[in-house]
Amino acid sequence: MLGANRNGKTSHAPLTTTWEAKAKVAWQVGLGSGFGGPAVVAAEVFILHRLGNEEVLEVTDLSDGKPLWRVGWPASYRASYNPDNGPRCVPTIVDQFAICYGASGDLVCIDRAKRSIAWQRALRKEYQAEDGYFGAGASPLVVGDLIVVCLGGKQAGIVGIDLNSGATRWKATNYDASYASPIALDATTALVVTRLNTVLVDLADGKILADIAFGSRGPTVNAATPIAVDEFSYLLTASYGVGATLLSTQDRKLAPVFEKSQLLSSQYNTPVLVQAADRARRIIGIDGREDVGVGNLRSLDLDAKKVVWEQSGFGTAHLIAIGKQVLALTIDGRLTLIDGSADRYQELAAMQLPAGTYRAPPALSQGKFLARSTNVDTGRSQLICVELPLGETLAE
């Protein structure tokens, strides 16, 4: 989910700015339902989907899309607000394990060497968590041998699960779940955005070190994952009048630097941080809501607390930062490379992917861009691999 550090950044080499003649769809793989994006480890692509009455971890070869192996387990989620009934989360890959969190809140640990289930827990059923608007959708966080799950149960809002055994090590809060994935601040603490609160958790015992209100009641969600903007500062954003909050985590406390700012109000897309030519901190993000048809791409100067530029009507989009470049995939499949450090909207290259709905977060590895496209009429999806040629580095 959003790369190894959950911030949408990659160490991938910069991309060429002449896509039109070089970029191509390398392969496509048919999948079942679901909105979970791919995770890439070495030469393998991991993705969750649903086929009939099973949730499935599908593993394919990055180079050609050929199937390598798969593991399935019973699925029980029933769609409500959205007709799609598949998993929403990106699998979390750590050491020999693949941690999968299904739409009904089943946590499944797959042993990659044995290609079989090591253990599984029906967490939402165990701790009396409701499905919410779209089922379970916050990808679990793994820190050392601990799995942190934003669960939303009446008996446990957040749980710490032992990676090796699947046993519960601690429980915290009774807060409802969000769709934002937890992030690690270091080896001892995690920041977890819940339905209406953001909490700082001690990973040793689940103690809540700090707790602030963040969210809005009603038919709303918190879904954008917090991102680090420096060692002790993290940016939160949500729509529905919530806006942006910049948090200080100094001394294991949560203190808003600013809050409820309308600089950026993202419904579910996580923004990315880039560095401008003058070394200022730039945030590139989507301001608006998919369900009301408003999605504007914005560049923010965090230090000056101002909008540097806005591209109106850009559409809701997932973002990947590649140095000073930003790769944006809109929900209708337009893939655009922009200069994230510029003082105006500067498009470097663009292409249109095959028809479909691109709601899942994409991935980029070894010159291959991986995106999941859903056919809303059939409920089936495709994993699409586009080869993007590497290119020159943007001027410093």
C-alpha positions as YAML, in Angstrom:
chain: A
units: angstrom
residues:
- id: 1
  name: MET
  ca: [0.00, 0.00, 0.00]
- id: 2
  name: LEU
  ca: [1.72, 3.20, -1.23]
- id: 3
  name: GLY
  ca: [5.14, 1.50, -1.22]
- id: 4
  name: ALA
  ca: [7.41, 0.23, 1.53]
- id: 5
  name: ASN
  ca: [7.10, 3.43, 3.57]
- id: 6
  name: ARG
  ca: [3.40, 4.03, 2.80]
- id: 7
  name: ASN
  ca: [4.06, 7.51, 1.45]
- id: 8
  name: GLY
  ca: [3.54, 7.04, -2.29]
- id: 9
  name: LYS
  ca: [7.26, 7.55, -2.96]
- id: 10
  name: THR
  ca: [9.49, 5.27, -4.99]
- id: 11
  name: SER
  ca: [13.23, 5.13, -5.59]
- id: 12
  name: HIS
  ca: [12.47, 4.15, -9.19]
- id: 13
  name: ALA
  ca: [14.52, 5.92, -11.87]
- id: 14
  name: PRO
  ca: [12.83, 8.94, -13.54]
- id: 15
  name: LEU
  ca: [10.64, 8.25, -16.57]
- id: 16
  name: THR
  ca: [11.07, 9.48, -20.11]
- id: 17
  name: THR
  ca: [8.94, 12.42, -21.22]
- id: 18
  name: THR
  ca: [8.27, 10.95, -24.68]
- id: 19
  name: TRP
  ca: [5.76, 8.21, -23.95]
- id: 20
  name: GLU
  ca: [3.67, 8.42, -27.06]
- id: 21
  name: ALA
  ca: [6.06, 6.35, -29.20]
- id: 22
  name: LYS
  ca: [7.45, 4.07, -26.49]
- id: 23
  name: ALA
  ca: [4.93, 3.20, -23.76]
- id: 24
  name: LYS
  ca: [2.90, 0.04, -24.39]
- id: 25
  name: VAL
  ca: [0.64, -2.43, -22.64]
- id: 26
  name: ALA
  ca: [2.94, -5.40, -22.01]
- id: 27
  name: TRP
  ca: [0.38, -7.85, -20.58]
- id: 28
  name: GLN
  ca: [-3.04, -8.19, -18.97]
- id: 29
  name: VAL
  ca: [-4.35, -10.74, -16.47]
- id: 30
  name: GLY
  ca: [-8.02, -11.36, -15.78]
- id: 31
  name: LEU
  ca: [-9.16, -11.15, -12.16]
- id: 32
  name: GLY
  ca: [-12.39, -11.40, -10.21]
- id: 33
  name: SER
  ca: [-13.96, -8.61, -8.17]
- id: 34
  name: GLY
  ca: [-12.22, -6.24, -5.78]
- id: 35
  name: PHE
  ca: [-10.52, -2.86, -5.54]
- id: 36
  name: GLY
  ca: [-7.21, -3.89, -3.96]
- id: 37
  name: GLY
  ca: [-4.06, -2.80, -5.77]
- id: 38
  name: PRO
  ca: [-0.95, -4.86, -6.51]
- id: 39
  name: ALA
  ca: [2.15, -5.30, -4.34]
- id: 40
  name: VAL
  ca: [5.47, -6.07, -6.05]
- id: 41
  name: VAL
  ca: [8.34, -7.96, -4.42]
- id: 42
  name: ALA
  ca: [11.37, -8.73, -6.60]
- id: 43
  name: ALA
  ca: [9.89, -10.32, -9.75]
- id: 44
  name: GLU
  ca: [6.51, -11.28, -8.28]
- id: 45
  name: VAL
  ca: [3.20, -9.39, -8.27]
- id: 46
  name: PHE
  ca: [0.72, -10.07, -5.45]
- id: 47
  name: ILE
  ca: [-2.94, -9.06, -5.70]
- id: 48
  name: LEU
  ca: [-6.18, -9.96, -3.93]
- id: 49
  name: HIS
  ca: [-9.46, -10.65, -5.71]
- id: 50
  name: ARG
  ca: [-12.66, -12.65, -5.35]
- id: 51
  name: LEU
  ca: [-13.77, -15.54, -7.53]
- id: 52
  name: GLY
  ca: [-17.22, -16.87, -6.68]
- id: 53
  name: ASN
  ca: [-17.27, -17.70, -2.98]
- id: 54
  name: GLU
  ca: [-13.51, -17.44, -2.49]
- id: 55
  name: GLU
  ca: [-11.09, -14.62, -1.81]
- id: 56
  name: VAL
  ca: [-7.83, -15.34, -3.59]
- id: 57
  name: LEU
  ca: [-4.23, -14.21, -3.34]
- id: 58
  name: GLU
  ca: [-3.00, -14.29, -6.94]
- id: 59
  name: VAL
  ca: [0.74, -14.22, -7.68]
- id: 60
  name: THR
  ca: [2.01, -13.51, -11.19]
- id: 61
  name: ASP
  ca: [5.37, -12.99, -12.86]
- id: 62
  name: LEU
  ca: [6.25, -9.30, -13.22]
- id: 63
  name: SER
  ca: [7.98, -9.79, -16.56]
- id: 64
  name: ASP
  ca: [5.15, -11.43, -18.50]
- id: 65
  name: GLY
  ca: [2.09, -11.73, -16.23]
- id: 66
  name: LYS
  ca: [2.12, -15.53, -16.24]
- id: 67
  name: PRO
  ca: [0.47, -17.10, -13.18]
- id: 68
  name: LEU
  ca: [2.90, -18.47, -10.60]
- id: 69
  name: TRP
  ca: [0.60, -19.63, -7.78]
- id: 70
  name: ARG
  ca: [-2.55, -18.81, -5.89]
- id: 71
  name: VAL
  ca: [-4.19, -19.50, -2.53]
- id: 72
  name: GLY
  ca: [-7.89, -19.14, -1.77]
- id: 73
  name: TRP
  ca: [-10.18, -19.15, 1.29]
- id: 74
  name: PRO
  ca: [-13.96, -18.76, 1.82]
- id: 75
  name: ALA
  ca: [-15.45, -15.29, 1.25]
- id: 76
  name: SER
  ca: [-18.51, -14.02, 3.09]
- id: 77
  name: TYR
  ca: [-18.72, -10.28, 2.37]
- id: 78
  name: ARG
  ca: [-21.98, -8.99, 0.91]
- id: 79
  name: ALA
  ca: [-21.79, -5.75, -1.05]
- id: 80
  name: SER
  ca: [-23.87, -2.77, 0.07]
- id: 81
  name: TYR
  ca: [-23.13, 0.82, -1.05]
- id: 82
  name: ASN
  ca: [-20.89, -0.39, -3.87]
- id: 83
  name: PRO
  ca: [-21.90, -3.53, -5.81]
- id: 84
  name: ASP
  ca: [-18.33, -4.87, -5.86]
- id: 85
  name: ASN
  ca: [-17.95, -7.70, -3.33]
- id: 86
  name: GLY
  ca: [-14.20, -8.29, -3.55]
- id: 87
  name: PRO
  ca: [-11.29, -7.40, -1.25]
- id: 88
  name: ARG
  ca: [-10.29, -3.75, -0.96]
- id: 89
  name: CYS
  ca: [-6.79, -4.06, 0.52]
- id: 90
  name: VAL
  ca: [-3.30, -4.37, -0.90]
- id: 91
  name: PRO
  ca: [-1.55, -7.46, 0.53]
- id: 92
  name: THR
  ca: [1.27, -6.67, 2.94]
- id: 93
  name: ILE
  ca: [4.40, -8.69, 2.08]
- id: 94
  name: VAL
  ca: [7.03, -9.22, 4.78]
- id: 95
  name: ASP
  ca: [9.76, -11.87, 4.85]
- id: 96
  name: GLN
  ca: [8.18, -15.23, 3.96]
- id: 97
  name: PHE
  ca: [4.61, -14.06, 4.66]
- id: 98
  name: ALA
  ca: [1.85, -12.38, 2.68]
- id: 99
  name: ILE
  ca: [-0.71, -10.75, 5.00]
- id: 100
  name: CYS
  ca: [-4.15, -10.53, 3.40]
- id: 101
  name: TYR
  ca: [-7.14, -8.64, 4.81]
- id: 102
  name: GLY
  ca: [-10.43, -9.44, 3.14]
- id: 103
  name: ALA
  ca: [-13.57, -7.36, 2.69]
- id: 104
  name: SER
  ca: [-15.36, -9.12, 5.56]
- id: 105
  name: GLY
  ca: [-12.44, -8.56, 7.94]
- id: 106
  name: ASP
  ca: [-10.78, -11.97, 7.70]
- id: 107
  name: LEU
  ca: [-7.03, -11.74, 8.33]
- id: 108
  name: VAL
  ca: [-5.13, -14.47, 6.47]
- id: 109
  name: CYS
  ca: [-1.40, -15.14, 6.68]
- id: 110
  name: ILE
  ca: [0.05, -16.96, 3.67]
- id: 111
  name: ASP
  ca: [3.37, -18.78, 3.86]
- id: 112
  name: ARG
  ca: [5.02, -17.84, 0.55]
- id: 113
  name: ALA
  ca: [7.47, -20.76, 0.56]
- id: 114
  name: LYS
  ca: [4.79, -23.38, 1.24]
- id: 115
  name: ARG
  ca: [2.17, -21.51, -0.82]
- id: 116
  name: SER
  ca: [-0.45, -22.27, 1.79]
- id: 117
  name: ILE
  ca: [-2.30, -20.65, 4.69]
- id: 118
  name: ALA
  ca: [-0.18, -20.42, 7.83]
- id: 119
  name: TRP
  ca: [-3.08, -19.14, 9.96]
- id: 120
  name: GLN
  ca: [-6.27, -17.10, 9.64]
- id: 121
  name: ARG
  ca: [-8.61, -15.14, 11.89]
- id: 122
  name: ALA
  ca: [-12.16, -13.89, 11.36]
- id: 123
  name: LEU
  ca: [-11.28, -10.67, 13.17]
- id: 124
  name: ARG
  ca: [-14.37, -8.61, 12.46]
- id: 125
  name: LYS
  ca: [-16.63, -11.46, 13.54]
- id: 126
  name: GLU
  ca: [-14.55, -12.13, 16.66]
- id: 127
  name: TYR
  ca: [-14.52, -8.52, 17.83]
- id: 128
  name: GLN
  ca: [-18.00, -7.54, 16.60]
- id: 129
  name: ALA
  ca: [-17.03, -5.05, 13.91]
- id: 130
  name: GLU
  ca: [-19.54, -3.82, 11.35]
- id: 131
  name: ASP
  ca: [-18.86, -3.80, 7.62]
- id: 132
  name: GLY
  ca: [-19.19, -0.03, 7.33]
- id: 133
  name: TYR
  ca: [-19.95, 1.47, 3.94]
- id: 134
  name: PHE
  ca: [-17.57, -0.63, 1.86]
- id: 135
  name: GLY
  ca: [-16.33, -3.50, 4.04]
- id: 136
  name: ALA
  ca: [-12.82, -3.70, 5.49]
- id: 137
  name: GLY
  ca: [-10.40, -1.52, 3.56]
- id: 138
  name: ALA
  ca: [-7.40, -0.47, 5.68]
- id: 139
  name: SER
  ca: [-4.32, -2.52, 4.74]
- id: 140
  name: PRO
  ca: [-2.66, -4.02, 7.85]
- id: 141
  name: LEU
  ca: [0.70, -2.67, 8.99]
- id: 142
  name: VAL
  ca: [3.58, -5.01, 9.90]
- id: 143
  name: VAL
  ca: [6.32, -3.76, 12.23]
- id: 144
  name: GLY
  ca: [8.81, -6.47, 13.22]
- id: 145
  name: ASP
  ca: [6.71, -9.48, 14.24]
- id: 146
  name: LEU
  ca: [3.57, -7.44, 14.95]
- id: 147
  name: ILE
  ca: [0.57, -6.86, 12.66]
- id: 148
  name: VAL
  ca: [-1.50, -3.75, 13.37]
- id: 149
  name: VAL
  ca: [-5.08, -3.85, 12.10]
- id: 150
  name: CYS
  ca: [-7.53, -0.93, 12.11]
- id: 151
  name: LEU
  ca: [-10.48, -3.18, 12.86]
- id: 152
  name: GLY
  ca: [-13.36, -1.10, 14.16]
- id: 153
  name: GLY
  ca: [-14.78, -3.70, 16.53]
- id: 154
  name: LYS
  ca: [-16.98, -2.95, 19.52]
- id: 155
  name: GLN
  ca: [-14.59, -5.11, 21.57]
- id: 156
  name: ALA
  ca: [-11.45, -3.84, 19.83]
- id: 157
  name: GLY
  ca: [-11.05, -0.88, 17.51]
- id: 158
  name: ILE
  ca: [-7.37, -1.60, 16.82]
- id: 159
  name: VAL
  ca: [-5.60, -4.91, 17.39]
- id: 160
  name: GLY
  ca: [-1.99, -6.08, 17.50]
- id: 161
  name: ILE
  ca: [-1.58, -9.59, 16.09]
- id: 162
  name: ASP
  ca: [1.50, -11.80, 16.37]
- id: 163
  name: LEU
  ca: [2.89, -12.34, 12.87]
- id: 164
  name: ASN
  ca: [4.10, -15.88, 13.50]
- id: 165
  name: SER
  ca: [1.21, -17.36, 15.47]
- id: 166
  name: GLY
  ca: [-1.79, -15.17, 14.65]
- id: 167
  name: ALA
  ca: [-2.51, -14.66, 18.35]
- id: 168
  name: THR
  ca: [-3.81, -11.32, 19.67]
- id: 169
  name: ARG
  ca: [-1.09, -9.49, 21.62]
- id: 170
  name: TRP
  ca: [-3.11, -6.40, 22.52]
- id: 171
  name: LYS
  ca: [-6.36, -4.53, 21.89]
- id: 172
  name: ALA
  ca: [-6.96, -0.78, 21.88]
- id: 173
  name: THR
  ca: [-9.97, 1.60, 21.64]
- id: 174
  name: ASN
  ca: [-13.50, 0.83, 20.55]
- id: 175
  name: TYR
  ca: [-13.32, 3.24, 17.60]
- id: 176
  name: ASP
  ca: [-14.90, 2.42, 14.24]
- id: 177
  name: ALA
  ca: [-12.52, 1.67, 11.40]
- id: 178
  name: SER
  ca: [-11.42, 3.98, 8.61]
- id: 179
  name: TYR
  ca: [-10.18, 3.15, 5.11]
- id: 180
  name: ALA
  ca: [-6.80, 4.76, 5.76]
- id: 181
  name: SER
  ca: [-3.92, 2.38, 6.37]
- id: 182
  name: PRO
  ca: [-1.91, 2.63, 9.62]
- id: 183
  name: ILE
  ca: [1.69, 3.84, 9.33]
- id: 184
  name: ALA
  ca: [4.76, 3.26, 11.51]
- id: 185
  name: LEU
  ca: [6.48, 6.34, 12.91]
- id: 186
  name: ASP
  ca: [9.38, 4.18, 14.10]
- id: 187
  name: ALA
  ca: [9.90, 0.69, 15.54]
- id: 188
  name: THR
  ca: [7.88, 1.53, 18.67]
- id: 189
  name: THR
  ca: [4.90, 3.66, 17.58]
- id: 190
  name: ALA
  ca: [2.23, 3.78, 14.90]
- id: 191
  name: LEU
  ca: [-0.22, 6.43, 13.71]
- id: 192
  name: VAL
  ca: [-3.70, 5.04, 13.12]
- id: 193
  name: VAL
  ca: [-6.53, 7.01, 11.52]
- id: 194
  name: THR
  ca: [-9.92, 5.67, 12.63]
- id: 195
  name: ARG
  ca: [-13.44, 6.71, 11.66]
- id: 196
  name: LEU
  ca: [-13.47, 9.90, 13.76]
- id: 197
  name: ASN
  ca: [-10.12, 9.99, 15.59]
- id: 198
  name: THR
  ca: [-6.40, 9.70, 14.89]
- id: 199
  name: VAL
  ca: [-4.36, 7.96, 17.58]
- id: 200
  name: LEU
  ca: [-0.70, 7.38, 18.39]
- id: 201
  name: VAL
  ca: [-0.22, 3.77, 19.54]
- id: 202
  name: ASP
  ca: [2.60, 2.20, 21.53]
- id: 203
  name: LEU
  ca: [3.36, -1.00, 19.62]
- id: 204
  name: ALA
  ca: [4.65, -2.84, 22.69]
- id: 205
  name: ASP
  ca: [1.31, -2.98, 24.50]
- id: 206
  name: GLY
  ca: [-1.28, -1.06, 22.47]
- id: 207
  name: LYS
  ca: [-1.37, 1.88, 24.86]
- id: 208
  name: ILE
  ca: [-2.86, 5.00, 23.30]
- id: 209
  name: LEU
  ca: [-0.22, 7.70, 23.75]
- id: 210
  name: ALA
  ca: [-2.23, 10.49, 22.15]
- id: 211
  name: ASP
  ca: [-5.65, 10.93, 20.58]
- id: 212
  name: ILE
  ca: [-7.11, 13.76, 18.49]
- id: 213
  name: ALA
  ca: [-10.45, 14.22, 16.75]
- id: 214
  name: PHE
  ca: [-10.25, 13.88, 12.96]
- id: 215
  name: GLY
  ca: [-13.25, 13.11, 10.79]
- id: 216
  name: SER
  ca: [-16.91, 13.99, 10.31]
- id: 217
  name: ARG
  ca: [-20.09, 12.19, 11.29]
- id: 218
  name: GLY
  ca: [-22.66, 11.16, 8.70]
- id: 219
  name: PRO
  ca: [-22.14, 9.35, 5.38]
- id: 220
  name: THR
  ca: [-18.41, 10.12, 5.34]
- id: 221
  name: VAL
  ca: [-15.06, 8.30, 5.35]
- id: 222
  name: ASN
  ca: [-11.45, 8.85, 6.35]
- id: 223
  name: ALA
  ca: [-9.52, 7.10, 3.59]
- id: 224
  name: ALA
  ca: [-6.30, 8.98, 2.69]
- id: 225
  name: THR
  ca: [-3.26, 7.56, 4.49]
- id: 226
  name: PRO
  ca: [-1.17, 10.04, 6.57]
- id: 227
  name: ILE
  ca: [2.18, 10.95, 5.02]
- id: 228
  name: ALA
  ca: [5.39, 12.16, 6.64]
- id: 229
  name: VAL
  ca: [6.51, 15.63, 5.62]
- id: 230
  name: ASP
  ca: [9.54, 15.64, 7.93]
- id: 231
  name: GLU
  ca: [10.81, 13.62, 10.89]
- id: 232
  name: PHE
  ca: [8.06, 14.68, 13.29]
- id: 233
  name: SER
  ca: [5.31, 16.07, 11.02]
- id: 234
  name: TYR
  ca: [2.50, 14.18, 9.30]
- id: 235
  name: LEU
  ca: [-0.21, 15.42, 6.96]
- id: 236
  name: LEU
  ca: [-3.78, 14.15, 7.25]
- id: 237
  name: THR
  ca: [-6.52, 14.98, 4.76]
- id: 238
  name: ALA
  ca: [-10.18, 14.15, 4.29]
- id: 239
  name: SER
  ca: [-13.18, 15.56, 2.47]
- id: 240
  name: TYR
  ca: [-16.68, 16.31, 3.85]
- id: 241
  name: GLY
  ca: [-15.59, 19.59, 5.39]
- id: 242
  name: VAL
  ca: [-12.73, 18.03, 7.38]
- id: 243
  name: GLY
  ca: [-9.85, 19.36, 5.27]
- id: 244
  name: ALA
  ca: [-6.15, 19.02, 6.13]
- id: 245
  name: THR
  ca: [-4.37, 18.74, 9.46]
- id: 246
  name: LEU
  ca: [-0.61, 18.90, 9.92]
- id: 247
  name: LEU
  ca: [0.38, 16.97, 13.05]
- id: 248
  name: SER
  ca: [3.51, 17.18, 15.14]
- id: 249
  name: THR
  ca: [4.47, 13.86, 16.76]
- id: 250
  name: GLN
  ca: [7.37, 15.23, 18.78]
- id: 251
  name: ASP
  ca: [7.85, 13.61, 22.22]
- id: 252
  name: ARG
  ca: [5.28, 10.91, 21.40]
- id: 253
  name: LYS
  ca: [2.45, 13.43, 21.47]
- id: 254
  name: LEU
  ca: [0.02, 14.68, 18.82]
- id: 255
  name: ALA
  ca: [-0.16, 18.45, 18.43]
- id: 256
  name: PRO
  ca: [-1.78, 20.13, 15.41]
- id: 257
  name: VAL
  ca: [0.52, 22.60, 13.64]
- id: 258
  name: PHE
  ca: [-2.60, 23.60, 11.73]
- id: 259
  name: GLU
  ca: [-5.97, 21.88, 11.37]
- id: 260
  name: LYS
  ca: [-9.23, 22.01, 9.41]
- id: 261
  name: SER
  ca: [-7.40, 23.75, 6.59]
- id: 262
  name: GLN
  ca: [-9.06, 23.77, 3.20]
- id: 263
  name: LEU
  ca: [-5.69, 23.64, 1.48]
- id: 264
  name: LEU
  ca: [-6.45, 20.02, 0.61]
- id: 265
  name: SER
  ca: [-9.62, 17.98, 1.08]
- id: 266
  name: SER
  ca: [-9.12, 14.53, -0.43]
- id: 267
  name: GLN
  ca: [-11.91, 11.97, -0.31]
- id: 268
  name: TYR
  ca: [-9.65, 8.91, -0.55]
- id: 269
  name: ASN
  ca: [-6.54, 9.62, -2.64]
- id: 270
  name: THR
  ca: [-3.33, 9.93, -0.62]
- id: 271
  name: PRO
  ca: [-1.14, 12.97, -1.52]
- id: 272
  name: VAL
  ca: [2.62, 12.79, -2.11]
- id: 273
  name: LEU
  ca: [5.55, 14.95, -1.03]
- id: 274
  name: VAL
  ca: [8.12, 16.30, -3.50]
- id: 275
  name: GLN
  ca: [10.85, 18.89, -3.21]
- id: 276
  name: ALA
  ca: [10.72, 22.09, -5.22]
- id: 277
  name: ALA
  ca: [13.75, 23.72, -6.83]
- id: 278
  name: ASP
  ca: [14.07, 26.05, -3.84]
- id: 279
  name: ARG
  ca: [13.94, 23.00, -1.53]
- id: 280
  name: ALA
  ca: [10.49, 23.94, -0.27]
- id: 281
  name: ARG
  ca: [8.16, 21.11, 0.74]
- id: 282
  name: ARG
  ca: [5.55, 20.58, -1.97]
- id: 283
  name: ILE
  ca: [2.48, 18.43, -1.53]
- id: 284
  name: ILE
  ca: [0.78, 17.19, -4.70]
- id: 285
  name: GLY
  ca: [-2.74, 15.94, -4.02]
- id: 286
  name: ILE
  ca: [-6.33, 15.65, -5.13]
- id: 287
  name: ASP
  ca: [-8.83, 18.12, -3.74]
- id: 288
  name: GLY
  ca: [-12.44, 17.00, -4.09]
- id: 289
  name: ARG
  ca: [-14.80, 14.03, -4.19]
- id: 290
  name: GLU
  ca: [-15.36, 11.36, -6.78]
- id: 291
  name: ASP
  ca: [-19.03, 10.93, -5.89]
- id: 292
  name: VAL
  ca: [-19.86, 14.55, -6.72]
- id: 293
  name: GLY
  ca: [-17.63, 14.66, -9.80]
- id: 294
  name: VAL
  ca: [-15.07, 17.14, -8.47]
- id: 295
  name: GLY
  ca: [-11.39, 16.32, -8.51]
- id: 296
  name: ASN
  ca: [-8.79, 19.06, -8.81]
- id: 297
  name: LEU
  ca: [-5.04, 18.41, -8.77]
- id: 298
  name: ARG
  ca: [-3.25, 20.80, -6.41]
- id: 299
  name: SER
  ca: [0.30, 21.72, -5.55]
- id: 300
  name: LEU
  ca: [0.75, 23.07, -2.04]
- id: 301
  name: ASP
  ca: [3.58, 24.95, -0.41]
- id: 302
  name: LEU
  ca: [3.37, 23.62, 3.13]
- id: 303
  name: ASP
  ca: [5.77, 26.17, 4.59]
- id: 304
  name: ALA
  ca: [3.82, 29.12, 3.17]
- id: 305
  name: LYS
  ca: [0.48, 27.32, 3.65]
- id: 306
  name: LYS
  ca: [-0.74, 28.24, 0.19]
- id: 307
  name: VAL
  ca: [-1.88, 26.65, -3.07]
- id: 308
  name: VAL
  ca: [0.92, 27.03, -5.64]
- id: 309
  name: TRP
  ca: [-1.21, 25.87, -8.57]
- id: 310
  name: GLU
  ca: [-4.42, 23.98, -9.31]
- id: 311
  name: GLN
  ca: [-5.43, 21.95, -12.35]
- id: 312
  name: SER
  ca: [-9.23, 22.06, -12.22]
- id: 313
  name: GLY
  ca: [-11.20, 19.10, -13.52]
- id: 314
  name: PHE
  ca: [-8.20, 16.78, -13.40]
- id: 315
  name: GLY
  ca: [-10.29, 14.05, -11.78]
- id: 316
  name: THR
  ca: [-9.68, 11.90, -8.73]
- id: 317
  name: ALA
  ca: [-6.34, 10.15, -9.12]
- id: 318
  name: HIS
  ca: [-3.83, 7.94, -7.38]
- id: 319
  name: LEU
  ca: [-0.33, 9.46, -7.23]
- id: 320
  name: ILE
  ca: [3.22, 8.07, -7.22]
- id: 321
  name: ALA
  ca: [6.21, 10.36, -6.56]
- id: 322
  name: ILE
  ca: [9.36, 9.54, -8.57]
- id: 323
  name: GLY
  ca: [11.89, 12.11, -7.40]
- id: 324
  name: LYS
  ca: [10.45, 15.39, -8.64]
- id: 325
  name: GLN
  ca: [8.14, 13.67, -11.08]
- id: 326
  name: VAL
  ca: [4.60, 12.65, -10.11]
- id: 327
  name: LEU
  ca: [2.74, 9.89, -11.93]
- id: 328
  name: ALA
  ca: [-1.05, 10.29, -11.72]
- id: 329
  name: LEU
  ca: [-3.67, 7.69, -12.67]
- id: 330
  name: THR
  ca: [-7.23, 9.01, -12.85]
- id: 331
  name: ILE
  ca: [-10.26, 6.86, -12.24]
- id: 332
  name: ASP
  ca: [-11.03, 6.81, -15.98]
- id: 333
  name: GLY
  ca: [-7.54, 5.51, -16.86]
- id: 334
  name: ARG
  ca: [-5.63, 8.60, -17.94]
- id: 335
  name: LEU
  ca: [-1.98, 8.21, -16.95]
- id: 336
  name: THR
  ca: [-0.11, 11.50, -16.67]
- id: 337
  name: LEU
  ca: [3.47, 12.38, -15.75]
- id: 338
  name: ILE
  ca: [3.90, 15.86, -14.27]
- id: 339
  name: ASP
  ca: [6.74, 17.95, -12.89]
- id: 340
  name: GLY
  ca: [5.88, 18.07, -9.21]
- id: 341
  name: SER
  ca: [8.53, 20.68, -8.43]
- id: 342
  name: ALA
  ca: [7.31, 23.31, -10.93]
- id: 343
  name: ASP
  ca: [5.52, 26.52, -9.96]
- id: 344
  name: ARG
  ca: [2.77, 25.82, -12.48]
- id: 345
  name: TYR
  ca: [1.01, 22.72, -13.79]
- id: 346
  name: GLN
  ca: [3.51, 21.15, -16.18]
- id: 347
  name: GLU
  ca: [2.51, 17.96, -17.98]
- id: 348
  name: LEU
  ca: [5.50, 15.96, -19.20]
- id: 349
  name: ALA
  ca: [3.76, 13.00, -20.84]
- id: 350
  name: ALA
  ca: [0.38, 11.24, -20.94]
- id: 351
  name: MET
  ca: [-1.40, 8.19, -22.28]
- id: 352
  name: GLN
  ca: [-4.84, 6.59, -22.05]
- id: 353
  name: LEU
  ca: [-5.09, 3.10, -20.60]
- id: 354
  name: PRO
  ca: [-7.73, 0.57, -21.76]
- id: 355
  name: ALA
  ca: [-11.34, 1.40, -20.88]
- id: 356
  name: GLY
  ca: [-12.36, 0.67, -17.31]
- id: 357
  name: THR
  ca: [-12.63, 2.07, -13.79]
- id: 358
  name: TYR
  ca: [-9.24, 2.52, -12.10]
- id: 359
  name: ARG
  ca: [-10.13, 2.83, -8.43]
- id: 360
  name: ALA
  ca: [-7.37, 0.59, -7.03]
- id: 361
  name: PRO
  ca: [-3.96, 2.10, -6.13]
- id: 362
  name: PRO
  ca: [-1.32, 1.27, -8.78]
- id: 363
  name: ALA
  ca: [2.32, 0.20, -8.45]
- id: 364
  name: LEU
  ca: [5.57, 0.94, -10.30]
- id: 365
  name: SER
  ca: [8.56, -1.41, -10.44]
- id: 366
  name: GLN
  ca: [11.42, -2.00, -12.89]
- id: 367
  name: GLY
  ca: [9.88, 0.21, -15.56]
- id: 368
  name: LYS
  ca: [6.52, -1.54, -15.30]
- id: 369
  name: PHE
  ca: [3.39, 0.32, -14.22]
- id: 370
  name: LEU
  ca: [0.71, -1.97, -12.78]
- id: 371
  name: ALA
  ca: [-2.92, -0.86, -12.61]
- id: 372
  name: ARG
  ca: [-6.18, -2.62, -11.89]
- id: 373
  name: SER
  ca: [-9.14, -1.87, -14.12]
- id: 374
  name: THR
  ca: [-12.69, -2.86, -13.15]
- id: 375
  name: ASN
  ca: [-15.64, -3.44, -15.45]
- id: 376
  name: VAL
  ca: [-18.54, -2.13, -13.38]
- id: 377
  name: ASP
  ca: [-21.10, -4.07, -15.49]
- id: 378
  name: THR
  ca: [-19.53, -7.51, -15.02]
- id: 379
  name: GLY
  ca: [-17.81, -6.99, -11.66]
- id: 380
  name: ARG
  ca: [-14.63, -8.51, -13.10]
- id: 381
  name: SER
  ca: [-11.28, -6.76, -13.28]
- id: 382
  name: GLN
  ca: [-7.98, -6.78, -15.15]
- id: 383
  name: LEU
  ca: [-4.44, -6.34, -13.92]
- id: 384
  name: ILE
  ca: [-2.73, -4.29, -16.62]
- id: 385
  name: CYS
  ca: [1.02, -3.89, -17.02]
- id: 386
  name: VAL
  ca: [2.33, -0.91, -19.00]
- id: 387
  name: GLU
  ca: [6.01, -0.63, -19.86]
- id: 388
  name: LEU
  ca: [7.20, 2.92, -19.25]
- id: 389
  name: PRO
  ca: [10.64, 3.73, -20.65]
- id: 390
  name: LEU
  ca: [13.15, 5.29, -18.29]
- id: 391
  name: GLY
  ca: [14.40, 8.76, -19.11]
- id: 392
  name: GLU
  ca: [16.29, 11.81, -18.10]
- id: 393
  name: THR
  ca: [16.32, 13.23, -14.59]
- id: 394
  name: LEU
  ca: [14.57, 16.57, -14.16]
- id: 395
  name: ALA
  ca: [16.94, 19.49, -13.74]
- id: 396
  name: GLU
  ca: [17.96, 20.23, -10.15]
...
